[in-house]
């Protein structure tokens, strides 16, 4: 009886995912696994998820090592029954690879194609996704604009991935093969051993995506910023009072999220996304909370924040922030959002500028609460004040609209009973 052999492939989580990076294998070669057991972690541009074993048996081969990036559908491991021979395993791998290019256009196996137990859709996706993953989206757009033939460009990224810089270097060199050699030489120079006392750290897939998206946002969105000082004294007094009165405690940040949600639904032009030539205005406030995790910035979404009481906001935000730092969020929990709040006040930062999380059209940066001199009724006094900075996309949000939103938010924060 032939031994049962099963492929472990790079999974596809969401329609936008084209590749994943092996974060770490939880099981080593030669170790037994059960069907459904979590055998490795895969990092995408947003999250780290566990991959489950498709069948029980022994993990006979690991074909993708930690830190490597592979296209969706690529063969990354093999699980087989214990009595399967090494020859059987090798033939299975060869058949799997051959099957990737052995399907007719309609998705059915071509004549003579080896049987691997792999669905045609999976194998076909490996080819399409692998080719798409070789070129970054922005590089493809730049190539179209400059008229560059991508087949002649040498990628300097991981696994030969072509970046925007590769395309621009090729075009600046006259679109000749010399540009590819220049880019490759620059890559070799950059990969030289670091000087003593210098540690070279490769960007993770998530960090690379964060860098790319922030660069695109900064370059393509006409940001403008508005500052407003808010007296947090009444808010702090209310929070201190509830600390002594209830067991389900909430923080100043929870009150801020609640106030922001109420302000957003009163100013739909700020609670919006820009997609192509259309502005999508939302009736509900789905607020993305900027969280600093070890692998980079994560923005879990607090859904329908305008409809939830402060106690629910406090509980849900704590859970989202905790799981964001542990890397256990689901993809749907970080997708979408109509507005982002970034609070660095806990670090003592009094004021900062945030970059818009496209396709959203605005983001709120919250500084630390500090004691500052203020004039009240003609007399000098000391108040607990924080600076709020709204960064907005001027294509959608006019200055007066942004100012009106901040005024509403300040009124809510300075009269917290309304929250």
C-alpha positions in Angstrom: 0.0 0.0 0.0 1.4 3.4 -1.1 2.3 5.7 1.7 0.1 8.8 2.1 2.0 12.1 1.4 0.6 15.6 1.9 1.9 19.0 0.9 2.2 21.9 3.3 1.8 25.1 1.2 1.9 28.8 1.8 -1.7 29.7 2.8 -3.7 32.5 1.4 -5.4 34.8 4.0 -7.5 37.4 2.3 -7.7 38.4 -1.4 -4.8 40.8 -1.1 -2.2 38.3 0.1 0.3 37.2 -2.6 3.2 35.9 -0.4 4.1 35.2 3.2 7.3 35.0 5.2 8.2 32.0 7.4 8.3 33.4 11.0 9.3 30.1 12.6 8.6 26.4 12.5 7.1 25.0 15.6 7.8 21.4 14.6 11.2 20.1 13.4 11.8 17.6 10.6 11.2 14.0 11.7 8.7 15.0 14.4 5.1 13.6 14.4 2.2 16.0 13.9 -1.6 15.6 14.2 -4.1 17.0 11.7 -5.0 20.5 12.6 -2.0 21.1 14.9 -0.2 24.4 14.5 3.1 23.6 12.9 4.5 27.0 11.9 3.9 30.7 12.0 3.7 32.8 8.8 4.0 36.6 8.7 2.2 38.6 6.1 2.2 42.4 5.6 -0.2 42.8 8.5 -0.3 39.9 10.9 1.4 36.7 12.0 -0.9 33.6 11.8 -0.4 29.9 12.6 -0.5 27.3 9.8 -2.2 24.1 10.7 -1.1 20.6 9.5 -3.4 19.5 6.6 -3.0 15.8 7.7 -1.5 13.7 10.4 1.9 12.0 10.1 5.5 13.0 10.3 7.0 16.3 9.1 9.4 14.7 6.6 10.7 17.8 4.8 11.0 21.5 5.6 11.5 23.3 2.2 11.2 26.9 3.4 13.4 28.1 6.2 12.8 30.8 8.8 12.9 34.3 7.3 12.3 33.1 3.7 9.4 34.6 1.7 7.4 32.5 -0.7 4.4 33.0 -2.9 0.9 31.8 -1.9 0.5 28.1 -2.8 4.3 27.4 -2.8 5.4 24.1 -1.3 7.0 24.8 2.0 6.9 21.3 3.7 5.9 17.7 3.3 4.0 15.5 5.8 4.0 11.8 5.2 3.3 8.5 6.9 6.3 7.2 8.8 7.0 4.3 6.4 7.2 6.6 3.3 10.7 6.3 1.8 12.9 9.2 0.9 12.5 8.3 -2.7 8.8 8.6 -2.4 9.1 12.0 -0.8 11.5 13.3 -3.5 9.2 12.1 -6.3 6.3 13.8 -4.6 8.2 17.1 -4.5 9.3 16.8 -8.1 5.7 16.0 -9.1 4.4 19.0 -7.1 6.8 21.4 -8.8 6.0 19.9 -12.2 2.3 20.3 -11.6 2.7 24.1 -11.2 3.3 24.4 -14.9 1.2 21.5 -16.1 -2.3 22.8 -16.0 -4.4 23.7 -19.0 -6.0 27.3 -19.1 -9.3 25.9 -17.9 -7.5 24.6 -14.7 -7.6 20.9 -15.6 -4.4 18.9 -15.5 -2.6 18.8 -18.9 -2.1 15.4 -20.5 0.6 13.5 -18.9 0.8 15.8 -15.8 1.8 14.0 -12.7 -0.8 13.4 -9.9 0.2 15.2 -6.7 -3.1 15.5 -4.8 -2.8 19.3 -5.2 -5.8 21.2 -6.4 -5.4 22.8 -9.8 -6.4 26.2 -8.3 -3.6 25.9 -5.8 -0.9 25.1 -8.4 -2.2 27.8 -10.8 -2.2 30.3 -8.0 1.4 29.5 -7.3 2.4 30.6 -10.8 0.3 33.8 -10.9 1.0 34.9 -7.4 4.7 34.1 -7.7 5.0 36.3 -10.8 3.0 39.1 -9.2 5.0 38.9 -6.1 8.3 39.4 -8.1 7.3 43.0 -8.7 6.1 45.4 -6.0 2.8 47.2 -6.9 4.4 50.6 -6.9 7.2 49.4 -9.1 4.7 48.1 -11.6 3.0 51.5 -11.7 6.3 53.4 -12.1 7.3 51.0 -14.9 4.1 51.6 -16.7 4.6 55.4 -16.4 8.2 55.3 -17.5 7.7 52.7 -20.2 10.1 50.3 -18.7 10.1 46.6 -19.7 10.1 44.8 -16.3 11.5 41.6 -17.9 14.8 43.5 -18.4 15.0 44.8 -14.8 17.1 43.0 -12.2 15.5 43.1 -8.8 17.7 43.8 -5.8 15.1 42.9 -3.1 14.6 39.6 -1.3 14.3 36.7 -3.8 15.0 39.1 -6.7 11.9 41.3 -6.0 11.8 44.4 -8.2 11.3 47.7 -6.3 10.5 51.2 -7.4 14.1 52.1 -7.0 15.2 49.3 -9.3 12.8 50.6 -12.0 13.9 54.2 -11.6 17.6 53.3 -11.8 17.0 51.3 -14.9 15.2 54.2 -16.5 17.8 56.8 -15.5 20.5 54.6 -17.1 18.7 54.8 -20.4 16.7 51.7 -20.0 19.6 49.5 -20.8 21.0 46.4 -19.2 23.7 48.5 -17.6 21.1 49.9 -15.2 20.5 46.4 -13.9 24.2 45.8 -13.4 24.4 49.1 -11.5 21.5 48.2 -9.3 22.9 44.7 -8.7 26.3 46.2 -7.8 24.7 48.6 -5.4 22.9 45.7 -3.8 26.2 43.7 -3.4 27.8 46.8 -1.8 24.9 47.2 0.6 25.2 43.6 1.6 28.8 43.9 2.6 29.7 42.8 6.1 28.9 45.7 8.6 31.7 47.5 10.4 32.5 46.4 14.0 29.8 47.4 16.4 27.2 47.5 13.7 24.4 44.9 13.5 22.5 44.4 10.3 18.8 43.5 10.7 16.7 42.4 7.7 13.3 44.1 7.5 10.4 41.8 8.3 7.6 41.5 5.8 5.4 43.6 8.0 8.0 46.3 8.6 8.7 46.4 4.8 5.0 46.9 4.1 4.7 49.6 6.8 7.6 51.4 5.2 6.2 51.2 1.7 2.7 52.3 2.7 3.9 55.2 4.8 6.2 56.4 2.0 3.3 56.1 -0.5 1.0 58.0 1.9 3.5 60.8 2.5 4.3 61.2 -1.2 0.8 60.9 -2.6 -1.4 62.6 0.0 -1.4 66.4 0.4 -1.3 66.5 4.2 -2.2 69.6 6.2 -2.2 69.8 10.0 -4.2 71.6 12.6 -3.3 71.9 16.3 -5.7 72.5 19.2 -5.0 72.6 22.9 -7.6 70.9 25.1 -8.2 71.2 28.8 -8.1 67.7 30.1 -8.8 68.7 33.7 -12.5 67.8 33.8 -11.8 64.5 32.0 -9.1 63.6 34.5 -11.2 64.5 37.4 -14.0 62.3 36.1 -11.6 59.4 35.6 -10.1 59.7 39.1 -13.6 59.7 40.5 -14.6 56.5 38.7 -11.4 54.7 39.9 -12.8 54.8 43.4 -16.4 54.0 42.4 -16.4 51.1 40.0 -14.5 47.9 39.3 -14.6 48.1 35.5 -12.2 50.9 35.1 -11.6 53.0 32.0 -8.7 55.2 31.0 -8.3 58.7 29.6 -7.6 57.0 26.2 -11.0 55.2 26.4 -12.7 58.5 27.0 -10.8 60.0 24.1 -11.9 57.2 21.8 -15.5 57.7 22.9 -15.3 61.4 22.3 -13.6 61.0 18.9 -16.3 58.6 17.8 -19.1 61.0 18.7 -17.3 63.8 16.9 -16.7 61.8 13.8 -20.4 61.0 13.2 -21.1 64.7 13.4 -18.4 65.4 10.7 -18.8 62.7 8.0 -16.3 64.3 5.7 -13.6 63.5 8.3 -15.0 60.0 8.9 -14.3 58.9 5.4 -12.1 57.1 2.9 -10.9 58.2 -0.5 -11.1 55.4 -3.1 -10.3 56.4 -6.6 -12.6 59.3 -7.5 -15.1 58.5 -4.8 -15.4 59.6 -1.2 -16.9 57.0 1.0 -18.6 58.6 4.1 -19.4 56.3 7.0 -22.4 56.5 9.3 -20.5 54.5 12.0 -17.1 55.4 13.5 -14.7 52.4 13.0 -11.6 53.8 14.7 -8.2 52.3 14.1 -6.1 52.4 17.2 -2.3 52.8 16.5 -0.5 50.2 18.6 3.3 49.8 18.9 4.1 46.1 18.6 7.5 44.4 18.5 7.2 43.7 14.8 5.9 47.2 14.0 2.9 49.4 14.0 -0.5 47.6 14.1 -3.9 49.3 13.9 -6.7 47.1 15.2 -10.2 48.4 14.5 -12.7 49.4 17.2 -15.9 48.9 15.3 -19.1 51.0 15.8 -17.4 53.0 18.6 -20.1 55.7 18.4 -22.7 53.2 19.5 -20.8 51.7 22.4 -20.8 52.9 26.1 -17.5 53.8 27.6 -17.3 50.5 29.6 -17.6 48.4 26.4 -15.0 50.6 24.6 -12.6 50.1 27.5 -13.0 46.3 27.5 -12.7 46.0 23.7 -9.8 48.4 23.3 -7.8 46.6 26.1 -8.4 43.3 24.3 -7.4 44.6 20.9 -4.3 46.3 22.2 -3.2 43.2 24.1 -3.6 40.9 21.2 -2.0 43.4 18.8 1.1 43.3 20.9 1.0 39.5 21.0 0.5 39.3 17.3 -2.7 37.3 17.6 -5.2 39.6 15.8 -7.4 38.2 13.0 -7.1 39.8 9.6 -10.6 41.2 9.7 -9.7 43.0 13.0 -7.1 45.1 11.2 -8.9 45.7 7.9 -10.9 48.8 7.1 -11.4 51.6 9.6 -12.7 55.1 8.9 -10.3 57.1 11.1 -7.1 56.5 13.1 -6.1 57.7 16.6 -2.4 57.6 17.6 -1.6 58.4 21.2 2.0 58.9 22.3 1.1 60.8 25.5 2.2 58.0 27.7 5.8 58.5 26.4 5.8 62.1 27.4 5.6 63.4 23.9 3.7 66.7 24.0 3.0 67.1 20.3 3.7 65.1 17.1 2.7 64.8 13.4 1.1 61.5 12.3 1.0 60.2 8.7 -2.5 59.4 7.3 -3.4 55.7 7.1 -4.6 55.6 3.5 -7.2 55.3 2.1 -8.5 57.1 5.3 -8.5 60.9 5.0 -7.5 61.9 8.5 -5.6 60.8 11.6 -5.5 62.3 15.1 -2.2 62.6 17.0 -2.6 62.9 20.8 0.2 64.3 23.0 0.8 64.1 26.7 -1.3 65.9 29.3 1.0 68.5 31.0 0.4 71.4 33.4 0.5 74.7 31.5 -0.3 78.3 32.5 -3.7 79.5 31.2 -5.7 82.7 31.6 -9.2 82.2 33.0 -11.5 85.2 33.7 -8.6 87.5 33.4 -6.5 85.6 36.0 -3.5 83.3 35.5 -4.1 79.7 36.4 -2.6 76.3 35.9 -4.5 73.7 33.7 -3.9 70.1 32.6 -3.6 70.5 28.8 -3.0 68.2 25.9 -2.3 69.1 22.3 -4.3 67.3 19.6 -3.0 67.4 16.1 -5.3 66.5 13.2 -3.5 65.5 9.9 -6.0 65.6 7.0 -6.0 64.9 3.3 -6.7 68.3 1.7 -8.2 66.6 -1.4 -11.2 65.7 0.8 -11.0 67.7 4.1 -11.0 71.5 3.9 -9.3 73.5 6.7 -12.6 74.7 8.1 -14.0 71.2 8.1 -11.0 69.9 10.1 -11.2 72.9 12.5 -14.9 72.2 13.1 -14.1 68.6 13.9 -11.4 69.5 16.4 -13.8 72.1 18.0 -16.5 69.5 18.5 -13.9 67.1 19.9 -12.6 69.7 22.3 -16.2 70.5 23.5 -16.8 66.8 24.2 -13.6 66.3 26.1 -14.0 69.4 28.2 -17.5 68.4 29.2 -17.1 64.7 29.8 -20.5 64.2 31.3 -21.8 64.0 27.7 -19.6 60.9 27.2 
